[in-house]
Amino acid sequence: MNQLNNGFTIFLSLLVEAMPFLLFGVLFSSVLLIFIDERYLADKMPKNPVLGALAGSLIGFMFPVCECGNVPVARRLLMQRVPTAVTIGFLLAAPTINPIVIWATWLAFRDQPEIVVLRVVFSLSIAVIIGIIFSFQQDINPLVQPAIARYLKFNPPIQPENQGSSTGSAVQTPSGVPSVLKSGTYILGGKPGLTQRLDPNLLQGTTPAASRSKSVMDKLALVLDNVIQELRELGGVMILGSAMAASVQVFAPRELILSLGAGHISSIVVMLILAAVVSICSTVDSFFALSFASAFSSGSLLAFLVFGPMVDIKSIGLMLTVFHPKTIFYLFALAAQLTFVFTLFINLYVF
């Protein structure tokens, strides 16, 4: 009974900790949907894989979201046809490369400023490397869920208004507003070729051209509608992930974890696993890592701080709403291997 109480307390704490950041991410993605001209955003992002991955990784510094909030934003970027390198860079780096997390890490490790610097450097390097690797996949359909692939297939990029109609332009609605929500889109969840019905206000508000013609109150109403829709999709997944993370924290003995922290290699492996299963928000994970500072090496602490915000149980559940399971496996494997190599070098040759 005591374990159940502890597990329930941890479960609620994870939800309370993560929900505001999920809400912020969903809200930001909805603002992108309604207020941001997707043509402008996609056009301004660097097409070069290296510059694109770097730009995507640094977006988080301007729009701080944790690993709960970055997934809906990354989904919106994909649906706006932002280059894959930019999206992957943002997805992996945004939970760490933002002022809130950097400040929290400094508060926890003010006596070890090298931890703060190396966390930023390693997170940025890994995100850029993986973004470049994924940029070699020109067709993103195998990387994403079939529903998003349908959206991209049946919704060609919106052409500038002064170019008139063309084969790549969006379909016109009865009101004359170009619609990006044709039959079979991800948002509608339908199948190609089937007629779908949707609230005309939501239909018109999802295009940049339509958004500019609507009042501010109408735009805010559309943002609220999209927030509710995405919270319905992602909230349940986050609850399941939080329950799994709480179960692991209750049934995994802390004494066993501490006993494995002595070796250069074993300590890194333990902290990589711990980071994946504990699923602590990146804004507070530095204080959790600080509790292991007396027993674990600096490299293993960095492994926890770098890898956890990129891939954990909670974020995997959210990623499954966007990416194909194979894509998540590759993200997980690449991030784990790169983190292991970087932090092992720190253990062996630096500290």
KARA-V921949 format. One line per field, one symbol per residue. phi: phi as a letter, one per 20 degrees, with the letter a starting at -180 (. if undefined). burial: + if it has 16 or more other ideal C-beta (glycine too) atoms within 10 Angstrom, else -. A space follows every 50 residues. Layout:
phi=???
burial=???
This chain:
phi=.fffffffffgffffffegffffffffffffgfedefffffffefgefgf fffffffefffecfcefeeffffffffffemfggffffgfgeegfdebff ffffffffdfecffffffffffffffffffffffffefeegfedfgffff gffecfgfegffemebfeeffeegenefdedegnefffmedgnefddbgg ffffeedgffffeeffffffffgfgffffffffeffffffffffffffff eefffffffeeeffefffffffffffeflegffcfffffffdffddffff ffgffefgfebbgfffgffffddfgfffffgfffffffffffffgffecd d
burial=------+--++--++-+++-++++++++++++++--+++-++--+---+- -+++++++++--++++++++++++++++++++++++++++++++++++-- ++-++--++--+--++-+++-+++-++++++++++----+--+++-++++ ++-+++-++---------++--+---++++++++++++-+---------- -+++++++-++--+---++-+++-+++--++--++-+++-++++++++++ ------+--++-----+++++++++++++++++-++-+++-++--+++++ ++++++++++++++++++++++++--++-+++-+++-+++-+++-++--- -
